[in-house]
Amino acid sequence: MKSTAFTIGLVLAALLGIGDLATGALDGPPPEVVVITTILGVVTLAGVVHAWRGGRAGLWAVVVTRALSGLGAVPGLLVDDTTGAVKGVIVVGLVLTFVTLALIVPGLRRAPASSAAA
């Protein structure tokens, strides 16, 4: 059974993945950034579906893609021609990414092996 925190984390990851897909509709990022961000969004969404069904590989995919997406957003904070509003969106995205990872990473811990009583 999934904990409430884990469920919230997966929902946030799905929303962030959808946000990555929406990046393609923006008029600012270079084409390479749009392609990479779109791929990260698709893999995140596929990972969320797999993780929702209990797949560890899907959960790993979500963790890795969200971390990469967050790291990829950081340069947007450092570029001079990024507007204040866009920087605000980046900061919110980074905070949500951190919260998402904090909620789902505990799900990566393996359940302790049960030892059979002899």
C-alpha positions as CSV (number, residue, x, y, z in Angstrom):
1,M,0.0,0.0,0.0
2,K,1.3,3.5,-0.9
3,S,1.6,6.0,1.8
4,T,-0.1,9.4,1.4
5,A,3.3,11.1,1.1
6,F,4.4,8.8,-1.6
7,T,1.1,9.3,-3.5
8,I,1.5,13.1,-3.2
9,G,5.1,12.8,-4.4
10,L,4.0,10.8,-7.5
11,V,1.2,13.2,-8.3
12,L,3.7,16.1,-8.0
13,A,6.1,14.3,-10.2
14,A,3.4,13.8,-12.9
15,L,2.5,17.5,-12.7
16,L,6.2,18.4,-13.1
17,G,6.5,16.0,-16.0
18,I,3.5,17.7,-17.7
19,G,5.2,21.0,-17.0
20,D,8.3,19.7,-18.8
21,L,6.1,18.9,-21.8
22,A,4.6,22.4,-21.8
23,T,8.1,23.8,-22.1
24,G,7.9,23.1,-25.8
25,A,5.1,25.7,-26.1
26,L,7.3,28.4,-24.7
27,D,9.1,30.9,-27.0
28,G,12.3,31.3,-25.0
29,P,14.4,28.2,-24.5
30,P,16.8,27.0,-27.2
31,P,15.6,24.0,-29.3
32,E,18.0,21.6,-27.6
33,V,16.6,22.5,-24.2
34,V,13.1,22.0,-25.4
35,V,14.0,18.5,-26.8
36,I,15.8,17.4,-23.6
37,T,13.1,18.8,-21.4
38,T,10.4,17.1,-23.4
39,I,12.2,13.7,-23.2
40,L,12.6,14.2,-19.4
41,G,8.8,14.9,-19.1
42,V,7.8,11.8,-21.2
43,V,10.2,9.5,-19.2
44,T,8.9,11.0,-15.9
45,L,5.3,10.4,-16.9
46,A,6.1,6.8,-18.0
47,G,8.0,6.3,-14.7
48,V,5.1,7.6,-12.6
49,V,2.7,5.1,-14.3
50,H,5.2,2.3,-13.7
51,A,5.9,3.4,-10.1
52,W,2.2,3.7,-9.4
53,R,1.9,0.0,-10.3
54,G,4.7,-0.8,-7.9
55,G,7.6,-0.9,-10.3
56,R,11.0,0.1,-8.7
57,A,12.5,0.9,-12.1
58,G,9.7,3.4,-12.7
59,L,10.4,5.0,-9.4
60,W,14.1,5.3,-10.2
61,A,13.2,6.8,-13.6
62,V,11.1,9.4,-11.8
63,V,13.9,10.3,-9.3
64,V,16.6,10.5,-12.0
65,T,14.5,12.6,-14.5
66,R,13.2,15.0,-11.8
67,A,16.8,15.5,-10.6
68,L,18.1,16.1,-14.1
69,S,15.2,18.4,-14.9
70,G,15.8,20.4,-11.7
71,L,19.6,20.7,-12.5
72,G,18.8,21.7,-16.0
73,A,16.7,24.6,-14.8
74,V,19.4,26.2,-12.7
75,P,21.2,27.9,-15.6
76,G,18.0,29.8,-16.2
77,L,18.5,31.5,-12.9
78,L,22.0,32.6,-13.9
79,V,21.3,34.0,-17.4
80,D,20.9,37.8,-17.4
81,D,18.1,37.9,-20.0
82,T,15.8,35.7,-17.9
83,T,12.9,37.8,-16.7
84,G,12.0,38.0,-13.1
85,A,8.7,36.2,-13.7
86,V,10.5,33.3,-15.4
87,K,13.0,33.1,-12.6
88,G,10.1,32.9,-10.1
89,V,8.7,30.0,-12.1
90,I,12.1,28.3,-12.1
91,V,12.4,28.7,-8.3
92,V,8.9,27.3,-7.7
93,G,9.7,24.4,-10.0
94,L,12.9,23.7,-8.1
95,V,11.2,23.8,-4.7
96,L,8.5,21.5,-6.0
97,T,11.2,19.2,-7.4
98,F,12.9,19.1,-4.0
99,V,9.6,18.3,-2.2
100,T,8.7,15.7,-4.8
101,L,12.1,13.9,-4.3
102,A,11.8,14.1,-0.6
103,L,8.4,12.4,-0.7
104,I,9.3,9.6,-3.1
105,V,12.9,8.8,-2.4
106,P,12.0,6.9,0.8
107,G,10.0,4.5,-1.4
108,L,13.3,3.4,-2.9
109,R,14.3,1.7,0.3
110,R,13.8,-2.0,0.1
111,A,11.5,-3.6,2.6
112,P,13.5,-5.6,5.1
113,A,13.7,-9.3,4.3
114,S,11.5,-11.3,6.5
115,S,13.3,-14.2,8.1
116,A,11.4,-17.5,8.4
117,A,11.2,-18.8,11.9
118,A,12.8,-22.2,12.2
